[in-house]
Amino acid sequence: METVYITRRETFNAAHKLYRDDWSEEKNWEVFGRCSNKHWHGHNFEVFVTVKGKPSEDTGFVINLKDLSKIIKQLVVDPLDHMNLNLDVPFMKGILASTENLVIEIWKLIEEPIRVAGGELVKIKLVETENNFVEYYGGKEPY
């Protein structure tokens, strides 16, 4: 049986700022620009979770999309939606709230539940703006 890749999209809104307390205001502005604004800023994030596997002979599914959606909503969307990534999200505590760091933390949260549900997490694409997104493959090379 052939390996198939399936992707689920979910969305959430969150605020953050890029700022290092151990740097001066000037250094933060130089490196992060307006993203270091003391009044925060927000994004309408899109998260695309790609899972691979062989379709079940019983269902034809790699993973039941209802199960995948539930995992993403419970572990990603619910804890992040309408939150401040710097202040309100325990799994981001002490981590610079860049999109790159956020996608790594999301991976850590959902990899095992997806495996238990029958799939293998392959990629997470996290879209911050229409022009900026990151893709993460769990620390593995994508190809």
TIDREN-163756 format. One record per residue: residue in three letters; residue number from 0; x, y, z of N, C-alpha, C, O, CB in turn. Coordinates in nm, 2 decimals. Atoms other than C-alpha are relative to their C-alpha. Glycine has a CB too. Layout:
REM TIDREN-163756
["ALA"; NUM; [X; Y; Z]; [X; Y; Z]; [X; Y; Z]; [X; Y; Z]; [X; Y; Z]],
...
This chain:
REM TIDREN-163756
["MET"; 0; [0.08; -0.12; 0.00]; [0.00; 0.00; 0.00]; [0.09; 0.12; 0.00]; [0.19; 0.13; 0.06]; [-0.10; 0.00; 0.12]],
["GLU"; 1; [-0.07; -0.12; 0.02]; [0.12; 0.35; -0.09]; [-0.01; 0.09; 0.13]; [-0.11; 0.09; 0.20]; [-0.05; 0.07; -0.12]],
["THR"; 2; [0.00; -0.10; -0.10]; [0.22; 0.62; 0.16]; [-0.07; 0.12; -0.05]; [-0.05; 0.17; -0.16]; [0.14; 0.03; 0.05]],
["VAL"; 3; [0.08; -0.12; 0.04]; [-0.02; 0.92; 0.16]; [0.03; 0.10; 0.10]; [0.04; 0.08; 0.22]; [-0.15; -0.04; -0.01]],
["TYR"; 4; [-0.02; -0.12; -0.08]; [0.03; 1.27; 0.30]; [-0.14; 0.07; 0.01]; [-0.20; 0.09; -0.09]; [0.11; 0.09; -0.05]],
["ILE"; 5; [0.12; -0.08; -0.02]; [-0.27; 1.45; 0.45]; [0.02; 0.12; 0.09]; [0.10; 0.11; 0.18]; [-0.11; -0.10; 0.06]],
["THR"; 6; [-0.02; -0.12; -0.07]; [-0.29; 1.80; 0.58]; [-0.13; 0.06; 0.05]; [-0.23; 0.06; -0.02]; [0.07; 0.11; -0.09]],
["ARG"; 7; [0.12; -0.07; -0.06]; [-0.54; 1.97; 0.82]; [0.04; 0.14; 0.03]; [0.15; 0.17; 0.08]; [-0.04; -0.08; 0.13]],
["ARG"; 8; [-0.02; -0.14; -0.03]; [-0.57; 2.35; 0.85]; [-0.09; 0.04; 0.11]; [-0.21; 0.01; 0.12]; [-0.02; 0.08; -0.13]],
["GLU"; 9; [0.08; -0.06; -0.10]; [-0.68; 2.53; 1.16]; [0.06; 0.14; 0.02]; [0.16; 0.18; -0.04]; [0.02; -0.08; 0.14]],
["THR"; 10; [-0.04; -0.14; -0.01]; [-0.66; 2.90; 1.26]; [-0.01; 0.04; 0.15]; [-0.09; -0.02; 0.23]; [-0.08; 0.09; -0.08]],
["PHE"; 11; [0.01; -0.06; -0.13]; [-0.60; 3.10; 1.58]; [0.06; 0.14; -0.01]; [0.13; 0.17; -0.10]; [0.07; -0.08; 0.11]],
["ASN"; 12; [-0.05; -0.13; -0.01]; [-0.54; 3.46; 1.67]; [0.08; 0.02; 0.12]; [0.04; -0.03; 0.23]; [-0.12; 0.11; -0.01]],
["ALA"; 13; [-0.08; -0.02; -0.12]; [-0.26; 3.56; 1.91]; [0.08; 0.13; -0.01]; [0.12; 0.17; -0.12]; [0.09; -0.12; 0.02]],
["ALA"; 14; [-0.08; -0.12; -0.01]; [-0.06; 3.86; 2.02]; [0.14; -0.04; 0.05]; [0.15; -0.15; 0.12]; [-0.06; 0.11; 0.09]],
["HIS"; 15; [-0.13; 0.03; -0.05]; [0.31; 3.87; 2.09]; [0.09; 0.12; -0.02]; [0.05; 0.22; -0.09]; [0.07; -0.12; -0.06]],
["LYS"; 16; [-0.10; -0.10; 0.04]; [0.62; 4.09; 2.08]; [0.13; -0.08; 0.01]; [0.15; -0.17; 0.08]; [0.00; 0.12; 0.10]],
["LEU"; 17; [-0.13; 0.06; 0.01]; [0.97; 4.00; 1.99]; [0.09; 0.10; 0.08]; [0.11; 0.22; 0.04]; [0.05; -0.01; -0.14]],
["TYR"; 18; [-0.07; -0.09; -0.10]; [1.18; 4.14; 2.28]; [0.09; -0.08; 0.09]; [0.04; -0.18; 0.14]; [-0.09; 0.09; 0.08]],
["ARG"; 19; [-0.09; 0.06; -0.09]; [1.48; 4.04; 2.48]; [0.02; 0.09; 0.12]; [0.07; 0.20; 0.10]; [0.14; -0.05; -0.06]],
["ASP"; 20; [-0.02; -0.08; -0.12]; [1.49; 4.17; 2.84]; [0.15; 0.03; 0.02]; [0.18; 0.13; 0.08]; [-0.06; -0.07; 0.12]],
["ASP"; 21; [-0.14; -0.03; -0.02]; [1.87; 4.14; 2.84]; [0.06; 0.09; -0.10]; [0.18; 0.12; -0.10]; [0.07; -0.14; 0.00]],
["TRP"; 22; [-0.05; -0.10; 0.09]; [1.90; 4.38; 2.55]; [-0.06; 0.14; 0.03]; [-0.17; 0.15; 0.10]; [-0.04; -0.04; -0.15]],
["SER"; 23; [0.05; -0.14; -0.02]; [1.85; 4.76; 2.55]; [-0.12; 0.02; -0.09]; [-0.14; -0.06; -0.19]; [0.11; 0.10; -0.03]],
["GLU"; 24; [0.11; -0.03; 0.09]; [1.54; 4.91; 2.39]; [0.05; 0.03; -0.14]; [-0.01; -0.02; -0.24]; [-0.08; 0.13; 0.05]],
["GLU"; 25; [-0.05; -0.03; 0.13]; [1.76; 5.04; 2.11]; [0.05; -0.13; -0.07]; [0.02; -0.14; -0.19]; [0.13; 0.09; 0.02]],
["LYS"; 26; [-0.04; 0.13; 0.07]; [1.91; 4.69; 2.04]; [-0.12; -0.08; -0.04]; [-0.12; -0.14; -0.15]; [0.09; -0.08; 0.10]],
["ASN"; 27; [0.12; 0.07; 0.04]; [1.56; 4.53; 2.04]; [-0.06; 0.07; -0.12]; [-0.10; 0.00; -0.21]; [-0.10; 0.01; 0.12]],
["TRP"; 28; [0.06; -0.07; 0.11]; [1.44; 4.80; 1.80]; [0.09; -0.03; -0.13]; [0.03; -0.05; -0.23]; [-0.01; 0.15; 0.02]],
["GLU"; 29; [-0.09; 0.02; 0.11]; [1.75; 4.75; 1.58]; [-0.03; -0.14; -0.06]; [-0.03; -0.16; -0.18]; [0.14; 0.01; 0.04]],
["VAL"; 30; [0.02; 0.14; 0.05]; [1.69; 4.37; 1.56]; [-0.14; -0.03; -0.04]; [-0.16; -0.09; -0.15]; [0.05; -0.10; 0.11]],
["PHE"; 31; [0.14; 0.04; 0.02]; [1.31; 4.33; 1.58]; [-0.09; 0.11; -0.05]; [-0.20; 0.08; -0.10]; [-0.05; -0.05; 0.13]],
["GLY"; 32; [0.08; -0.11; 0.05]; [1.19; 4.67; 1.47]; [-0.14; 0.01; 0.07]; [-0.15; 0.00; 0.19]; [-0.03; -0.02; -0.15]],
["ARG"; 33; [0.14; -0.02; -0.05]; [0.81; 4.73; 1.51]; [-0.05; -0.12; 0.08]; [-0.14; -0.11; 0.16]; [-0.09; 0.04; -0.11]],
["CYS"; 34; [0.05; 0.12; -0.07]; [0.77; 4.37; 1.63]; [0.04; 0.01; 0.15]; [-0.01; -0.08; 0.23]; [0.06; -0.12; -0.06]],
["SER"; 35; [-0.04; -0.01; -0.14]; [0.94; 4.48; 1.96]; [-0.09; 0.11; 0.07]; [-0.06; 0.14; 0.19]; [0.14; 0.04; 0.01]],
["ASN"; 36; [0.09; -0.10; -0.06]; [0.66; 4.74; 2.03]; [-0.05; -0.04; 0.14]; [-0.10; -0.15; 0.15]; [-0.12; 0.02; -0.10]],
["LYS"; 37; [0.04; 0.03; -0.14]; [0.58; 4.76; 2.40]; [-0.15; -0.03; 0.02]; [-0.19; -0.09; 0.12]; [0.05; 0.11; 0.09]],
["HIS"; 38; [0.15; 0.02; 0.00]; [0.21; 4.75; 2.32]; [-0.04; -0.13; -0.07]; [-0.16; -0.15; -0.09]; [-0.07; 0.12; -0.06]],
["TRP"; 39; [0.03; 0.13; 0.06]; [0.23; 4.41; 2.15]; [-0.05; 0.02; -0.15]; [-0.07; 0.13; -0.19]; [-0.10; -0.08; 0.08]],
["HIS"; 40; [0.06; 0.00; 0.12]; [0.10; 4.32; 1.81]; [-0.06; -0.14; -0.02]; [-0.01; -0.24; 0.04]; [0.09; 0.04; -0.12]],
["GLY"; 41; [0.06; 0.13; 0.01]; [-0.11; 4.03; 1.68]; [-0.01; -0.05; -0.14]; [0.02; 0.03; -0.24]; [-0.14; 0.01; 0.05]],
["HIS"; 42; [0.01; 0.06; 0.13]; [-0.16; 3.79; 1.39]; [-0.12; -0.09; 0.00]; [-0.16; -0.15; 0.10]; [0.13; -0.08; -0.03]],
["ASN"; 43; [0.10; 0.11; 0.03]; [-0.43; 3.57; 1.24]; [0.08; -0.11; -0.05]; [0.10; -0.12; -0.18]; [-0.11; 0.05; -0.10]],
["PHE"; 44; [-0.09; 0.11; 0.04]; [-0.22; 3.25; 1.23]; [-0.09; -0.11; -0.07]; [-0.20; -0.13; -0.03]; [0.07; -0.06; 0.12]],
["GLU"; 45; [0.05; 0.13; 0.06]; [-0.29; 2.95; 1.01]; [0.10; -0.10; 0.03]; [0.22; -0.08; 0.01]; [-0.03; 0.02; -0.15]],
["VAL"; 46; [-0.09; 0.11; -0.02]; [-0.15; 2.62; 1.11]; [-0.04; -0.12; -0.09]; [-0.16; -0.16; -0.09]; [0.01; -0.04; 0.15]],
["PHE"; 47; [0.02; 0.11; 0.09]; [-0.12; 2.34; 0.85]; [0.08; -0.12; 0.06]; [0.20; -0.11; 0.07]; [0.04; 0.03; -0.15]],
["VAL"; 48; [-0.07; 0.11; -0.05]; [-0.04; 2.00; 1.00]; [-0.01; -0.12; -0.10]; [-0.12; -0.16; -0.14]; [-0.07; -0.05; 0.14]],
["THR"; 49; [-0.01; 0.11; 0.10]; [0.08; 1.73; 0.76]; [0.04; -0.13; 0.07]; [0.14; -0.14; 0.14]; [0.09; 0.04; -0.11]],
["VAL"; 50; [-0.02; 0.13; -0.06]; [0.06; 1.36; 0.86]; [0.02; -0.10; -0.12]; [-0.05; -0.08; -0.22]; [-0.12; -0.04; 0.09]],
["LYS"; 51; [-0.01; 0.10; 0.10]; [0.17; 1.06; 0.66]; [-0.03; -0.14; 0.06]; [-0.02; -0.16; 0.18]; [0.15; 0.00; -0.06]],
["GLY"; 52; [0.02; 0.13; -0.04]; [0.09; 0.70; 0.66]; [-0.06; -0.08; -0.11]; [-0.07; -0.03; -0.22]; [-0.09; -0.01; 0.12]],
["LYS"; 53; [0.06; 0.08; 0.10]; [-0.06; 0.41; 0.47]; [-0.15; -0.01; 0.04]; [-0.19; -0.03; 0.15]; [0.06; -0.14; 0.00]],
["PRO"; 54; [0.14; 0.00; -0.03]; [-0.44; 0.42; 0.44]; [-0.05; -0.13; 0.05]; [0.00; -0.24; 0.01]; [-0.08; 0.03; -0.13]],
["SER"; 55; [0.05; 0.12; -0.07]; [-0.62; 0.17; 0.66]; [-0.09; -0.07; -0.10]; [-0.16; -0.02; -0.18]; [-0.09; 0.04; 0.12]],
["GLU"; 56; [0.08; 0.08; 0.09]; [-0.78; -0.12; 0.47]; [-0.15; 0.01; 0.04]; [-0.24; 0.00; -0.04]; [0.04; -0.14; 0.00]],
["ASP"; 57; [0.14; 0.00; -0.05]; [-1.09; -0.08; 0.69]; [-0.07; 0.14; -0.03]; [-0.18; 0.14; -0.07]; [0.00; -0.01; 0.15]],
["THR"; 58; [0.07; -0.13; 0.01]; [-1.15; 0.30; 0.66]; [0.05; 0.08; -0.13]; [-0.02; 0.17; -0.17]; [0.03; 0.08; 0.12]],
["GLY"; 59; [-0.06; -0.08; 0.11]; [-0.92; 0.42; 0.37]; [0.07; 0.12; 0.05]; [0.12; 0.20; -0.03]; [-0.11; 0.04; -0.10]],
["PHE"; 60; [-0.06; -0.12; -0.05]; [-0.79; 0.68; 0.61]; [0.15; -0.02; 0.04]; [0.18; -0.13; 0.09]; [-0.08; 0.05; 0.13]],
["VAL"; 61; [-0.13; 0.00; -0.06]; [-0.43; 0.76; 0.70]; [-0.02; 0.03; 0.15]; [0.04; -0.04; 0.24]; [0.10; 0.11; -0.06]],
["ILE"; 62; [0.04; -0.04; -0.14]; [-0.57; 0.92; 1.02]; [-0.14; 0.06; -0.02]; [-0.17; 0.13; -0.11]; [0.10; 0.10; 0.07]],
["ASN"; 63; [0.13; -0.06; 0.01]; [-0.93; 1.01; 1.09]; [0.01; 0.15; 0.02]; [0.07; 0.20; 0.12]; [-0.09; -0.06; 0.11]],
["LEU"; 64; [-0.01; -0.15; -0.01]; [-0.95; 1.39; 1.02]; [-0.07; 0.06; 0.12]; [-0.03; 0.16; 0.17]; [-0.05; 0.06; -0.13]],
["LYS"; 65; [0.06; -0.05; -0.12]; [-1.19; 1.43; 1.31]; [0.09; -0.01; 0.12]; [0.10; 0.08; 0.20]; [-0.13; -0.08; 0.03]],
["ASP"; 66; [-0.10; 0.02; -0.11]; [-0.92; 1.29; 1.54]; [0.11; 0.10; -0.01]; [0.15; 0.16; 0.09]; [0.05; -0.14; 0.00]],
["LEU"; 67; [-0.11; -0.10; 0.02]; [-0.65; 1.51; 1.39]; [-0.05; 0.14; 0.03]; [0.02; 0.22; 0.10]; [0.04; 0.00; -0.15]],
["SER"; 68; [0.05; -0.13; -0.03]; [-0.87; 1.82; 1.41]; [-0.02; 0.02; 0.15]; [0.02; 0.12; 0.21]; [-0.14; 0.02; -0.07]],
["LYS"; 69; [0.02; 0.00; -0.15]; [-0.95; 1.74; 1.78]; [0.13; 0.02; 0.07]; [0.14; 0.10; 0.16]; [-0.07; -0.13; 0.05]],
["ILE"; 70; [-0.13; -0.01; -0.06]; [-0.58; 1.70; 1.86]; [0.05; 0.15; -0.02]; [0.10; 0.21; 0.08]; [0.10; -0.09; -0.06]],
["ILE"; 71; [-0.05; -0.14; 0.03]; [-0.49; 2.04; 1.69]; [-0.08; 0.10; 0.08]; [-0.02; 0.19; 0.14]; [-0.01; 0.03; -0.15]],
["LYS"; 72; [0.09; -0.10; -0.07]; [-0.79; 2.22; 1.85]; [0.03; 0.00; 0.15]; [0.05; 0.10; 0.21]; [-0.14; -0.02; -0.02]],
["GLN"; 73; [-0.02; 0.01; -0.14]; [-0.73; 2.09; 2.20]; [0.14; 0.04; 0.04]; [0.16; 0.11; 0.15]; [-0.02; -0.14; 0.05]],
["LEU"; 74; [-0.13; -0.02; -0.04]; [-0.35; 2.12; 2.21]; [0.07; 0.13; -0.06]; [0.17; 0.18; -0.01]; [0.09; -0.12; -0.04]],
["VAL"; 75; [-0.06; -0.12; 0.06]; [-0.28; 2.42; 1.98]; [-0.10; 0.12; 0.00]; [-0.07; 0.22; 0.06]; [0.04; -0.03; -0.14]],
["VAL"; 76; [0.10; -0.11; 0.02]; [-0.59; 2.63; 1.90]; [-0.05; 0.05; 0.14]; [-0.04; 0.17; 0.17]; [-0.11; -0.04; -0.09]],
["ASP"; 77; [0.06; -0.04; -0.12]; [-0.75; 2.63; 2.24]; [0.10; 0.08; 0.10]; [0.06; 0.18; 0.15]; [-0.06; -0.12; 0.08]],
["PRO"; 78; [-0.09; -0.07; -0.09]; [-0.44; 2.72; 2.44]; [0.06; 0.14; -0.06]; [0.11; 0.22; 0.01]; [0.12; -0.09; 0.03]],
["LEU"; 79; [-0.06; -0.12; 0.07]; [-0.33; 2.99; 2.18]; [-0.09; 0.11; -0.04]; [-0.06; 0.22; -0.05]; [0.08; -0.04; -0.11]],
["ASP"; 80; [0.09; -0.09; 0.07]; [-0.64; 3.15; 2.04]; [-0.03; 0.12; 0.10]; [-0.08; 0.10; 0.21]; [-0.13; -0.07; -0.04]],
["HIS"; 81; [0.02; -0.12; -0.07]; [-0.68; 3.51; 2.16]; [0.08; 0.01; 0.13]; [0.04; 0.07; 0.23]; [-0.15; 0.01; 0.04]],
["MET"; 82; [-0.10; -0.01; -0.11]; [-0.38; 3.48; 2.39]; [0.12; 0.09; -0.03]; [0.14; 0.11; -0.15]; [0.04; -0.14; 0.05]],
["ASN"; 83; [-0.13; -0.07; 0.02]; [-0.06; 3.67; 2.44]; [0.10; -0.11; 0.02]; [0.12; -0.17; 0.12]; [0.02; 0.12; 0.11]],
["LEU"; 84; [-0.09; 0.11; 0.00]; [0.21; 3.43; 2.35]; [0.11; 0.02; 0.11]; [0.17; -0.08; 0.16]; [0.07; -0.02; -0.14]],
["ASN"; 85; [-0.10; -0.03; -0.10]; [0.46; 3.60; 2.58]; [-0.05; -0.02; 0.15]; [0.03; -0.05; 0.23]; [0.05; 0.14; -0.02]],
["LEU"; 86; [0.05; 0.00; -0.14]; [0.23; 3.61; 2.89]; [-0.09; -0.11; 0.04]; [-0.09; -0.15; 0.15]; [-0.07; 0.13; 0.02]],
["ASP"; 87; [0.11; 0.09; -0.04]; [-0.05; 3.36; 2.87]; [0.02; -0.14; -0.03]; [-0.07; -0.22; 0.00]; [-0.12; 0.05; -0.07]],
["VAL"; 88; [-0.02; 0.14; 0.05]; [0.09; 3.04; 2.72]; [0.11; -0.07; 0.07]; [0.23; -0.04; 0.05]; [0.03; 0.01; -0.16]],
["PRO"; 89; [-0.11; 0.07; -0.09]; [0.27; 2.81; 2.97]; [0.11; -0.06; -0.08]; [0.23; -0.05; -0.04]; [-0.07; -0.10; 0.08]],
["PHE"; 90; [-0.10; 0.07; 0.07]; [0.45; 2.62; 2.70]; [0.10; 0.09; -0.08]; [0.20; 0.05; -0.13]; [-0.06; -0.10; -0.10]],
["MET"; 91; [-0.09; -0.10; 0.06]; [0.61; 2.94; 2.56]; [0.07; 0.08; 0.11]; [0.15; 0.17; 0.08]; [-0.08; 0.10; -0.08]],
["LYS"; 92; [-0.06; -0.07; -0.10]; [0.72; 3.06; 2.90]; [0.16; -0.01; -0.01]; [0.21; -0.12; -0.02]; [-0.04; -0.05; 0.14]],
["GLY"; 93; [-0.15; 0.00; 0.01]; [1.09; 3.17; 2.88]; [0.05; -0.02; -0.14]; [0.17; -0.03; -0.15]; [0.05; -0.10; 0.09]],
["ILE"; 94; [-0.04; 0.03; 0.13]; [1.10; 3.12; 2.51]; [-0.04; 0.13; -0.09]; [-0.15; 0.17; -0.08]; [-0.07; -0.12; -0.07]],
["LEU"; 95; [0.03; -0.12; 0.09]; [1.13; 3.42; 2.26]; [-0.12; -0.04; -0.09]; [-0.11; -0.15; -0.16]; [0.13; 0.04; -0.08]],
["ALA"; 96; [0.12; 0.04; 0.07]; [0.79; 3.42; 2.09]; [0.00; 0.02; -0.15]; [-0.09; 0.08; -0.20]; [-0.12; 0.08; 0.06]],
["SER"; 97; [-0.01; 0.00; 0.15]; [0.91; 3.40; 1.73]; [-0.09; -0.11; -0.06]; [-0.12; -0.21; 0.01]; [0.14; -0.01; -0.05]],
["THR"; 98; [0.07; 0.11; 0.07]; [0.71; 3.20; 1.48]; [0.08; -0.12; -0.01]; [0.02; -0.23; 0.00]; [-0.05; 0.05; -0.14]],
["GLU"; 99; [-0.08; 0.12; 0.00]; [1.00; 2.97; 1.45]; [0.00; -0.08; 0.13]; [-0.01; -0.20; 0.12]; [0.15; 0.05; -0.04]],
["ASN"; 100; [0.00; 0.07; -0.13]; [1.01; 2.89; 1.82]; [-0.14; -0.05; 0.03]; [-0.15; -0.16; 0.08]; [0.04; 0.10; 0.11]],
["LEU"; 101; [0.14; 0.05; -0.02]; [0.63; 2.86; 1.83]; [-0.02; -0.13; -0.07]; [-0.08; -0.22; -0.02]; [-0.10; 0.11; -0.04]],
["VAL"; 102; [0.03; 0.12; 0.08]; [0.62; 2.60; 1.55]; [0.07; -0.12; 0.07]; [0.02; -0.23; 0.06]; [0.05; 0.02; -0.14]],
["ILE"; 103; [-0.07; 0.11; -0.07]; [0.88; 2.39; 1.74]; [-0.07; -0.05; 0.12]; [-0.08; -0.17; 0.14]; [0.15; 0.04; 0.04]],
["GLU"; 104; [0.08; 0.03; -0.12]; [0.68; 2.40; 2.06]; [-0.13; -0.07; -0.04]; [-0.17; -0.16; 0.03]; [-0.03; 0.12; 0.08]],
["ILE"; 105; [0.12; 0.06; 0.05]; [0.36; 2.31; 1.87]; [0.03; -0.15; -0.04]; [-0.04; -0.24; 0.00]; [-0.06; 0.07; -0.12]],
["TRP"; 106; [-0.04; 0.14; 0.04]; [0.54; 2.00; 1.72]; [0.01; -0.09; 0.13]; [-0.04; -0.20; 0.13]; [0.14; 0.00; -0.07]],
["LYS"; 107; [-0.02; 0.07; -0.12]; [0.64; 1.89; 2.07]; [-0.13; -0.04; 0.06]; [-0.15; -0.15; 0.12]; [0.08; 0.07; 0.10]],
["LEU"; 108; [0.13; 0.03; -0.06]; [0.28; 1.90; 2.18]; [-0.08; -0.10; -0.07]; [-0.15; -0.18; -0.01]; [-0.08; 0.13; 0.01]],
["ILE"; 109; [0.10; 0.08; 0.08]; [0.11; 1.72; 1.89]; [0.06; -0.13; -0.06]; [-0.01; -0.22; -0.10]; [-0.05; 0.08; -0.10]],
["GLU"; 110; [-0.06; 0.12; 0.06]; [0.37; 1.46; 1.77]; [-0.05; -0.13; 0.06]; [-0.09; -0.22; -0.02]; [0.15; 0.01; 0.01]],
["GLU"; 111; [0.03; 0.12; -0.06]; [0.29; 1.19; 2.02]; [-0.15; -0.03; -0.01]; [-0.19; -0.14; -0.05]; [0.04; 0.00; 0.15]],
["PRO"; 112; [0.15; 0.03; 0.02]; [-0.10; 1.23; 2.01]; [-0.03; -0.04; -0.14]; [-0.12; -0.13; -0.16]; [-0.08; 0.12; 0.04]],
["ILE"; 113; [0.03; 0.04; 0.14]; [-0.09; 1.21; 1.63]; [0.05; -0.15; -0.02]; [-0.02; -0.22; -0.09]; [0.07; 0.09; -0.09]],
["ARG"; 114; [-0.05; 0.14; 0.02]; [0.13; 0.89; 1.65]; [-0.10; -0.10; 0.06]; [-0.13; -0.20; 0.01]; [0.13; -0.02; 0.07]],
["VAL"; 115; [0.10; 0.08; -0.07]; [-0.12; 0.74; 1.90]; [-0.13; -0.02; -0.09]; [-0.19; -0.12; -0.09]; [-0.04; 0.05; 0.14]],
["ALA"; 116; [0.12; 0.01; 0.08]; [-0.41; 0.82; 1.66]; [0.03; -0.07; -0.13]; [-0.06; -0.09; -0.21]; [-0.04; 0.15; -0.03]],
["GLY"; 117; [-0.03; 0.08; 0.12]; [-0.23; 0.63; 1.38]; [0.08; 0.07; -0.11]; [0.10; 0.00; -0.21]; [-0.13; -0.05; -0.05]],
["GLY"; 118; [-0.07; -0.07; 0.10]; [-0.04; 0.89; 1.19]; [0.15; 0.03; 0.04]; [0.19; 0.01; 0.15]; [-0.07; 0.13; -0.04]],
["GLU"; 119; [-0.14; -0.05; -0.03]; [0.32; 1.02; 1.16]; [0.01; 0.14; -0.04]; [-0.01; 0.18; -0.15]; [0.11; -0.09; -0.07]],
["LEU"; 120; [-0.02; -0.14; 0.03]; [0.37; 1.39; 1.19]; [0.12; 0.03; -0.09]; [0.23; -0.02; -0.06]; [0.01; 0.08; 0.13]],
["VAL"; 121; [-0.10; -0.02; 0.10]; [0.57; 1.51; 0.89]; [0.04; 0.15; 0.00]; [0.16; 0.18; -0.01]; [-0.04; -0.05; -0.13]],
["LYS"; 122; [-0.02; -0.15; 0.02]; [0.54; 1.89; 0.87]; [-0.10; 0.08; 0.07]; [-0.22; 0.04; 0.07]; [0.01; 0.03; -0.15]],
["ILE"; 123; [0.09; -0.11; -0.05]; [0.39; 2.19; 1.04]; [0.04; 0.12; -0.08]; [0.15; 0.17; -0.07]; [0.00; 0.02; 0.15]],
["LYS"; 124; [-0.02; -0.13; 0.06]; [0.35; 2.50; 0.84]; [-0.08; 0.10; 0.08]; [-0.20; 0.09; 0.10]; [-0.05; 0.00; -0.16]],
["LEU"; 125; [0.06; -0.11; -0.08]; [0.27; 2.81; 1.05]; [0.01; 0.13; -0.07]; [0.12; 0.18; -0.09]; [0.06; 0.01; 0.14]],
["VAL"; 126; [0.00; -0.12; 0.08]; [0.16; 3.11; 0.86]; [-0.03; 0.12; 0.10]; [-0.14; 0.12; 0.16]; [-0.11; -0.01; -0.11]],
["GLU"; 127; [0.02; -0.11; -0.09]; [0.20; 3.44; 1.05]; [-0.07; 0.12; -0.08]; [-0.16; 0.18; -0.02]; [0.14; 0.05; 0.05]],
["THR"; 128; [0.06; -0.10; 0.09]; [0.11; 3.68; 0.76]; [0.00; -0.06; -0.14]; [0.05; -0.16; -0.16]; [0.08; 0.14; 0.01]],
["GLU"; 129; [0.01; 0.05; 0.13]; [0.03; 3.64; 0.40]; [0.14; 0.00; -0.07]; [0.16; -0.08; -0.17]; [-0.09; 0.09; -0.09]],
["ASN"; 130; [-0.13; 0.00; 0.06]; [0.40; 3.71; 0.33]; [0.10; -0.08; 0.08]; [0.21; -0.11; 0.03]; [0.05; 0.14; -0.01]],
["ASN"; 131; [-0.10; 0.07; -0.09]; [0.57; 3.52; 0.62]; [-0.06; -0.13; 0.06]; [-0.17; -0.13; 0.12]; [0.04; 0.09; 0.12]],
["PHE"; 132; [0.04; 0.12; -0.06]; [0.54; 3.16; 0.72]; [0.13; -0.09; 0.03]; [0.23; -0.06; -0.04]; [-0.10; -0.08; -0.09]],
["VAL"; 133; [-0.11; 0.09; -0.02]; [0.77; 2.89; 0.86]; [-0.05; -0.15; -0.02]; [-0.17; -0.17; 0.00]; [0.05; 0.01; 0.15]],
["GLU"; 134; [0.03; 0.15; 0.01]; [0.78; 2.51; 0.79]; [0.10; -0.07; 0.09]; [0.22; -0.04; 0.09]; [0.00; -0.04; -0.15]],
["TYR"; 135; [-0.08; 0.07; -0.09]; [0.91; 2.27; 1.04]; [-0.02; -0.15; -0.02]; [-0.14; -0.19; -0.03]; [-0.02; 0.04; 0.15]],
["TYR"; 136; [0.00; 0.14; 0.03]; [0.99; 1.90; 0.99]; [0.05; -0.08; 0.12]; [0.10; -0.19; 0.10]; [0.08; -0.03; -0.12]],
["GLY"; 137; [-0.05; 0.07; -0.12]; [1.07; 1.80; 1.35]; [0.14; -0.02; 0.01]; [0.19; -0.12; 0.07]; [-0.07; -0.14; 0.00]],
["GLY"; 138; [-0.14; 0.01; -0.01]; [1.43; 1.86; 1.31]; [0.07; -0.09; -0.10]; [0.19; -0.11; -0.10]; [0.04; -0.04; 0.13]],
["LYS"; 139; [-0.05; 0.09; 0.11]; [1.46; 1.63; 1.01]; [0.01; 0.09; -0.13]; [-0.06; 0.19; -0.14]; [-0.08; -0.12; -0.02]],
["GLU"; 140; [0.00; -0.06; 0.13]; [1.55; 1.73; 0.66]; [-0.13; -0.03; -0.08]; [-0.17; -0.15; -0.07]; [0.13; -0.04; -0.09]],
["PRO"; 141; [0.13; 0.02; 0.06]; [1.24; 1.77; 0.45]; [0.00; -0.10; -0.11]; [-0.11; -0.16; -0.14]; [-0.06; 0.13; -0.05]],
["TYR"; 142; [0.00; 0.09; 0.11]; [1.35; 1.56; 0.16]; [0.11; -0.10; 0.00]; [0.13; -0.18; -0.09]; [0.01; 0.08; -0.13]],
